[in-house]
Amino acid sequence: MSEDKISILSETFENEKTGDQVEGITIIIDGKLKSMLDIIIDKEDGYNNYTELVKDLMFAGINQYVDKYKK
């Protein structure tokens, strides 16, 4: 895997309750991404795995994007 690339796999699932098609993604944690996340996990209390950290980073990024375009 290249050091400068993030690999994301996509798959479509069916919501059992609604029948709607939803997209699920898998993020491959490797290379520079893994190194950066390892540093954050080491320095920040409360993170023991990549899942919670990636979730929080994703929401922080989305909120920053929304705030930028609300103005």
C-alpha positions as CSV (number, residue, x, y, z in Angstrom):
1,M,0.0,0.0,0.0
2,S,1.4,3.4,-0.9
3,E,2.4,5.7,2.0
4,D,0.5,8.7,0.6
5,K,-2.8,7.0,-0.1
6,I,-5.9,6.1,2.0
7,S,-7.8,3.1,0.8
8,I,-11.5,3.1,1.3
9,L,-13.7,0.1,0.1
10,S,-17.4,0.6,-0.6
11,E,-20.2,-1.9,-0.4
12,T,-24.0,-1.5,-0.7
13,F,-26.3,-3.0,1.9
14,E,-30.1,-3.2,2.2
15,N,-31.7,-1.7,5.3
16,E,-33.8,-4.5,6.6
17,K,-36.4,-2.2,8.1
18,T,-36.9,0.2,5.2
19,G,-35.6,-1.8,2.2
20,D,-33.4,1.3,1.3
21,Q,-30.0,0.7,-0.2
22,V,-27.2,2.2,2.1
23,E,-23.5,2.5,1.5
24,G,-21.1,0.9,3.9
25,I,-17.4,1.8,3.8
26,T,-14.2,0.1,5.1
27,I,-11.2,2.4,5.8
28,I,-7.8,0.6,5.6
29,I,-5.6,1.9,8.4
30,D,-2.0,1.6,7.1
31,G,1.0,3.7,6.1
32,K,1.0,7.4,7.1
33,L,-2.6,7.3,8.2
34,K,-1.8,4.6,10.7
35,S,1.3,6.5,11.9
36,M,-0.8,9.7,12.4
37,L,-3.6,7.9,14.2
38,D,-1.1,6.0,16.4
39,I,0.4,9.4,17.6
40,I,-3.1,10.7,18.4
41,I,-4.1,7.5,20.3
42,D,-0.8,7.7,22.2
43,K,-1.2,11.4,23.2
44,E,-5.0,11.6,23.7
45,D,-6.8,10.0,26.6
46,G,-9.9,8.0,25.8
47,Y,-8.8,6.4,22.5
48,N,-8.0,2.7,22.6
49,N,-8.7,1.9,19.0
50,Y,-9.0,3.5,15.5
51,T,-12.8,3.2,15.3
52,E,-13.7,5.8,17.9
53,L,-10.9,8.1,16.8
54,V,-11.8,8.0,13.1
55,K,-15.4,8.6,14.0
56,D,-14.5,11.7,16.1
57,L,-12.2,13.0,13.4
58,M,-14.8,12.5,10.8
59,F,-17.5,14.4,12.7
60,A,-15.0,17.2,13.5
61,G,-14.1,17.6,9.9
62,I,-17.8,17.6,8.8
63,N,-18.6,20.2,11.4
64,Q,-15.7,22.4,10.3
65,Y,-16.9,22.1,6.7
66,V,-20.5,22.9,7.6
67,D,-19.4,25.9,9.7
68,K,-17.3,27.2,6.8
69,Y,-20.3,27.2,4.4
70,K,-22.9,28.5,6.9
71,K,-21.4,32.0,6.8
